[in-house]
Amino acid sequence: MPKLSHFYGLSILTAYNPIITQLTSVDLQYSGEYFDVPSLARTLYQATNLQDLSLELRKLKVAEQATRLTSDKMPEPHSFSIKSLKLDIKGDVTMSYDVIRPLCGALSYLSPLKVDISCPLESHYYQDGTVTPYGSEIRICIAESTDIVQLLAKLVQQCSIARSVCIEAPASYFSTYYLGGGNWTWFSSLRYIRFHNCGGLTEEQVKPFAISLLADEAGMNLQSLEFTSCGNISEDFLLNLSDIVGQKLKWSR
């Protein structure tokens, strides 16, 4: 009899089930219900062969009867390697603070190769203000107005294994404060940065960012800085900028 390796379900997956240790792929959807973070965490901790985890979460409230997950019951941070982690989250600020932040804390034992996170801005941070994404290849999608250069700076400080980052944030911007006084050496571990559909970015913001990463020593390891479908950035501007920073600057419509 073949072993079960993939599980797709709507809210149903319980700990201490014999199939848990067989699973290499788990895809779960939760919508409009009370969500028990500790219960799900304990279940996933049993999935010792897990390689791909996908969670779709919609309009959840914290379960009042949820048992507390103590630190001594949690694996060490980033101690379990998997291939991919995908989080697709929609909800209000209360859900971000009460459900998503504790969930991200419970999942911090994972060390994924690829991370794909689509969620409200508040859900990208732990309770102590550090950012949640951790992986070698990271894709972040945020709908709210976001200072993405600050988010990116925090990410590279706290995720030493990050090599490729793609950010899709239609209402994004680069803060003048960071562009004027940021520590660009933090970005030296990155090889690829891509901004997609970042309609809030302006040419005035992009120029100092690109020069700092590609023309200065801080960008010595960066192989590609790419802008795709960023409506306020013209091709003529990018052509002129590439004369300054070189061919590592890429773009497309």
C-alpha positions in Angstrom: 0.0 0.0 0.0 1.5 3.4 -1.0 2.3 6.0 1.6 0.4 9.3 1.7 2.8 12.2 1.0 0.5 15.1 0.1 -2.4 16.5 2.1 -4.8 19.2 1.0 -7.7 20.1 3.3 -10.0 22.8 4.7 -9.1 23.3 8.3 -8.7 19.6 9.2 -5.4 18.2 10.2 -4.8 16.9 13.7 -1.6 16.0 15.6 -0.6 12.5 16.5 -2.2 11.1 13.4 0.0 8.3 11.9 -0.1 9.9 8.5 1.6 13.1 9.7 5.1 11.8 9.6 4.6 10.6 6.0 3.6 13.9 4.6 6.0 15.9 2.5 3.5 18.4 1.2 0.7 20.1 3.3 -1.8 22.6 1.8 -4.4 24.0 4.2 -7.2 26.6 3.9 -8.9 28.3 6.9 -11.7 30.8 6.5 -14.1 32.7 8.8 -13.5 30.6 11.9 -11.7 30.5 15.2 -8.1 29.5 14.7 -6.0 27.5 17.1 -2.4 28.4 16.5 -0.8 26.1 19.1 -2.9 23.1 17.8 -1.7 23.6 14.2 1.9 24.2 15.4 1.9 20.9 17.3 0.6 19.1 14.3 3.2 20.5 12.0 6.0 19.7 14.4 5.1 16.1 14.0 5.5 16.3 10.2 9.2 15.3 10.2 9.3 14.7 6.4 7.6 18.0 5.5 9.1 19.8 2.4 6.3 22.1 1.2 3.9 24.0 3.4 1.1 26.2 2.1 -1.5 28.0 4.3 -4.4 30.2 3.0 -6.0 32.1 5.8 -9.1 34.3 5.6 -10.8 36.4 8.3 -9.8 34.4 11.3 -10.3 35.0 15.0 -8.1 33.5 17.8 -9.6 30.4 19.4 -10.6 31.3 23.0 -9.9 27.8 24.3 -6.5 27.4 22.6 -3.9 25.9 24.8 -0.7 27.9 25.2 2.4 27.0 23.2 5.4 27.3 25.4 8.9 27.9 24.1 10.2 24.7 25.5 7.8 22.8 23.3 9.0 24.6 20.1 11.9 23.5 17.9 14.8 25.9 17.7 14.4 28.8 15.2 15.3 27.9 11.6 16.3 24.4 12.6 14.1 22.5 10.1 14.9 22.8 6.4 12.1 22.6 3.8 11.8 23.5 0.1 9.0 26.0 0.2 6.7 28.0 2.5 3.7 29.9 1.1 1.4 32.1 3.2 -1.6 33.7 1.6 -3.4 35.9 4.2 -6.3 38.3 4.1 -7.7 39.8 7.3 -7.9 42.9 9.5 -5.4 44.4 11.9 -6.8 42.4 14.8 -6.2 39.1 12.9 -2.7 40.2 12.1 -1.8 40.8 15.8 -3.9 38.0 17.4 -3.5 35.2 14.9 -0.8 35.8 12.3 2.0 37.1 14.4 1.7 34.1 16.9 1.5 31.8 13.9 4.7 33.2 12.3 6.4 32.8 15.7 5.3 29.1 15.8 6.6 28.6 12.2 9.9 30.3 12.9 11.5 26.8 13.3 11.3 26.4 9.5 14.2 27.3 7.2 12.7 27.3 3.7 14.6 27.6 0.5 11.7 29.5 -1.1 9.2 31.8 0.7 6.1 33.3 -0.8 4.2 35.7 1.5 1.1 37.7 0.6 -0.4 39.4 3.7 -1.1 42.7 5.4 1.9 44.8 6.4 1.4 44.1 10.1 1.7 40.4 9.5 5.3 40.7 8.3 6.6 41.5 11.8 6.9 39.6 15.0 5.8 41.0 18.3 9.3 42.5 18.9 9.3 44.3 15.6 11.6 41.9 13.7 10.5 40.8 10.2 9.1 37.3 9.6 10.2 36.2 6.1 13.2 33.9 6.3 14.6 32.0 3.3 17.1 32.0 0.4 14.5 33.1 -2.2 11.8 35.4 -0.9 8.7 36.9 -2.5 6.7 39.4 -0.6 3.3 40.9 -1.7 1.8 43.8 0.3 -1.3 45.8 -0.7 -1.0 48.6 1.9 1.2 51.7 1.6 4.7 50.5 2.5 8.2 51.9 2.9 9.7 48.9 1.2 13.3 50.0 1.4 13.0 50.0 5.2 11.3 46.6 5.1 14.0 45.3 2.8 16.7 46.7 5.1 15.2 44.9 8.2 14.9 41.7 6.2 18.5 41.5 5.1 19.7 42.4 8.6 17.7 39.5 10.2 17.9 36.9 7.4 21.5 36.1 6.6 20.6 33.4 4.0 18.5 35.7 1.8 20.0 35.9 -1.7 17.0 36.8 -3.9 14.1 39.1 -3.0 11.1 40.0 -5.1 8.6 42.6 -3.7 5.2 43.3 -5.2 3.7 46.4 -3.5 1.4 48.7 -5.6 1.4 51.4 -2.9 5.1 51.2 -2.1 7.7 54.0 -1.7 11.3 54.4 -0.7 11.7 56.6 2.4 13.8 59.7 2.0 15.2 59.2 5.5 16.7 55.8 4.6 17.9 56.8 1.1 19.8 59.7 2.7 21.4 57.8 5.6 21.0 54.0 5.3 23.7 51.4 5.9 24.0 49.9 2.4 26.5 47.3 3.5 23.5 45.4 5.0 22.5 44.5 1.4 25.8 43.0 0.4 24.5 39.4 0.9 21.8 39.8 -1.8 22.3 38.6 -5.4 19.0 39.5 -6.9 16.4 42.2 -6.1 13.2 42.6 -8.1 10.4 45.2 -7.7 7.2 44.2 -9.5 4.1 46.3 -9.8 5.5 48.9 -7.4 3.4 51.8 -8.8 4.3 54.1 -5.9 8.0 54.3 -6.6 9.3 57.4 -8.3 12.3 58.1 -10.4 13.6 60.4 -7.7 13.5 57.6 -5.2 14.9 54.9 -7.5 18.1 56.8 -8.6 19.8 57.0 -5.2 18.7 53.5 -4.4 20.2 52.0 -7.5 23.4 54.1 -7.3 23.9 53.0 -3.7 23.6 49.3 -4.5 25.2 49.1 -7.9 27.7 51.9 -8.2 29.1 51.8 -4.7 31.0 49.0 -2.9 27.9 47.9 -1.0 26.5 46.3 -4.1 29.6 44.3 -5.1 27.6 41.0 -4.8 24.4 42.2 -6.4 24.0 40.6 -9.8 20.6 42.1 -10.8 18.4 45.0 -9.7 15.2 44.7 -11.7 12.0 46.8 -12.1 9.0 45.3 -13.8 5.6 47.0 -14.4 6.5 49.9 -12.1 4.3 52.6 -13.8 6.0 55.8 -12.6 9.4 54.7 -13.9 10.1 55.4 -17.5 12.3 53.4 -19.9 14.2 56.5 -20.8 15.0 57.1 -17.2 16.2 53.6 -16.7 18.3 53.7 -19.8 20.1 56.8 -18.6 20.5 55.3 -15.1 22.1 52.2 -16.6 24.8 54.4 -18.1 25.7 55.3 -14.5 25.3 51.9 -12.7 25.9 49.4 -15.5 24.1 46.5 -17.0 23.0 44.9 -13.7 20.1 47.3 -13.8 17.2 45.5 -15.6 13.6 46.4 -16.4 10.5 45.4 -18.4 6.9 46.5 -18.8 
